Amino acid sequence: MSSQHKSVQDQLVHAGRPAKIDGRHVNLPIELGSTIVFDSLAKFEAARDARYQTGTMYYGRYGNEASFQLECALADLDHADGVTLTSSGVAAISLTLLTFALPGTHLLVADNVYANTRAFCDKVLSRQNVTIEYFDPMIGSGLSDLITHETCAIMVEAPGSGTLEVPDIPAIAQVARTAGVPSVIDSTWATPIFCQPLTLDVDVVVASCSKYLSGHSDCMLGMIASTQAYHDQIRGTVMAVGDKTGGQEIFLLLRGLRTLKVRMEAIDKAGRGIAAWLDAQPQVKRLLHPAFDSCPGHAHWKRDFTGAAGLFGVVFQPCSDDQIRAFVDALHHFGIGVSWGGYESLVLPVTPTRTSTRWDEDGQLVRFNIGLDDPDTLKADLAAALPLLNS
Ligand SMILES: Cc1ncc(COP(=O)(O)O)c(C=O)c1O
């Protein structure tokens, strides 16, 4: 049975494993290696000529059986023609943008993208004479007014991982298709369990696999999934730059995928429960959770997503920095740290960077990542700390 006909849960359970296992371990071993040898020069030359293709064993840097299996599994989940793994989510984003953004071109980037996407654009691409134009993430089809003859790509994040606005993905994809430029979406938050942007006519999906896809905060990887039109081009950049994924990370990501759907469903339920509870507290001014109508783009979320991840934001009533610091420090079941998408719960005050739109909230934005802790424990922790924000 082809993976196209399997349920997502079955795809996750069987991904990368032989259809029949007899007298051996359930999981594939960790595959380590650099040199691959051949017993004829003709075979070596054939492998060398096809070394950028998924499935060609030529040299460790270009992939091995485990990484190819993983790429195929991820391509099935995202309905992609091909996937290329990268050493991190940032590498997936930067190598995709590097493929399209040639000197003299114009790159459209949503104003709410992840800080390191912005850093790559401002610190690296702009030095290569690429003009970066940030746009309102809620612009929708109005984006067509910003397209120029030089536009090389459109980069969005859905939802923005800091401020959680959900853009109109099909409208942006349509603007890109009409203009003949690739649309790139960072879909780390939703994972293919809750949204498959390629089915909404997006051309390229990038994601950090360090987050939900691996799910245990023990692995760093990224992925680029795309239609055939862009797959070879982007894979060529990744291979030419020499970005490399390690055998242990590949093993951990494949292991994490087995539980992706059950983790996402549990996190969705817990996240929505805690978000609704927080929303009812007097210290909370505004909830930024895509599944709630106080979040910009909630209607887009309802239309294009089938669930919500556990990362959301809360704008508190205006209070002092010291009060926010005391509140965050008083939480015992939330770690303070960047990243998210693991089983652990996290909290972090966030100051959005905006250059084409304004962030007008006068209260402090705090980002929560709900993991797999008992939601009642998390609520009790929050309930004990919230009075520290009272004026
Ligand atoms: C939305 C988003 N994309 C990409 C990344 C980068 O992923 P990585 O940490 O795997 O480089 C992050 C990391 O926080 C992120 O939040």
The ligand as a Gaussian input file, in Angstrom:
#p B3LYP/6-31G(d) Opt

LIG

0 1
 C        9.405000      29.714000      13.758000
 C       10.814000      29.231000      13.859000
 N       11.429000      28.845000      12.738000
 C       12.692000      28.398000      12.763000
 C       13.401000      28.335000      13.934000
 C       14.832000      27.890000      13.910000
 O       14.965000      26.559000      14.201000
 P       16.323000      25.938000      14.781000
 O       16.386000      26.356000      16.206000
 O       16.131000      24.474000      14.548000
 O       17.440000      26.506000      13.979000
 C       12.802000      28.708000      15.127000
 C       13.545000      28.602000      16.403000
 O       13.138000      29.065000      17.442000
 C       11.476000      29.193000      15.083000
 O       10.856000      29.623000      16.201000

